[in-house]
């Protein structure tokens, strides 16, 4: 069957772990599919969203290569409740007005914190008044911090208010352009991209070094802007640092609003993880959520994937998800995160976060705030590196041997168990170290 060939080909192009965790869980829905719309069912919302975000367009492209026709690819959740349908955009409407938007990527479902508040408010403002306030909007930041969620929130808001919306990745825009040239269908291409109310371009950095595509995008941009159609783009870098772009495009990227999304604070990350679990009917204790937030970096997309790994293993083994189970399931990922962490890096972060001189932390000083900083540094070096206790003792003037280190670790463990504010401070510093 063609569908199986497509998925097998995709499997040969991605990691075995991602294929086993996500793609292999897809079930082809033959009854709901036709030449123009291919439907797969996923076991839960988390898997569906992950594949929609990362692989749906790739699957559509592989279908086009094999069959000559490029269908819409829909990843839907099996046995969805009636209530969940309230938030879905009708598939036929999406097909005529936009590329696939993920229904749950809305402003209401976006967790706002200091790291993303300006971007959130800016996107919400242009969604309410597209083409009249900031045009374009350029959102930049590292992978997995919520840029696509915000971009699609604009799309879903505008779509639900009767606007014609096109959401597309830069790669798909480029492929669409190339195929339209080959098929002598540029009129159709321009009709699609230049007659919409809102154009959303994800990962615009991938248009670099594509002269003909940039030329087309330049004219598309100009026409949309002149017609007061809203343009929103995402990128991993701010406009001025993008390489391989014509200066006239870089200039236009800065015409409107440029906003960045930075890594979330620990509290914000915890709230994001809880919200993701709530959407997908996954129950994790506060203890497990905090462990994930502290130990797995800042990419929410990566964290979603790893939560799927935990829940999948629990389902296979028919066991409850405890903290020990989660730690065991994630040990390889956490080990990889810890490999590049050194004692010097930990000491630098602790000194900066607690506003204490590095030389004071290493000294024999008994000033209370310095003693606290020293204990936190010792605790984190012991937990995040492979240093033995004797080697840790050599980092500090007042530590004669491993027994002094052991005593300090015992004391800080007591504080962590009895003082919630202190525990949160240690977790915050640990998070900074792991994501620095």
Helices and strands as residue ranges (DSSP letters): H 2-13, H 16-21, G 23-25, E 27-28, E 37-42, H 45-54, H 56-67, E 72-77, G 83-87, H 91-97, H 117-128, E 137-140, H 147-160, E 165-169, H 170-182, H 186-194, E 198-202, G 204-207, H 211-226, E 230-235, G 239-241, H 247-253, E 257-260, H 266-279, H 286-295, H 300-317, H 323-338, H 343-353, H 358-362, H 368-384, H 389-393, H 402-418, H 420-435
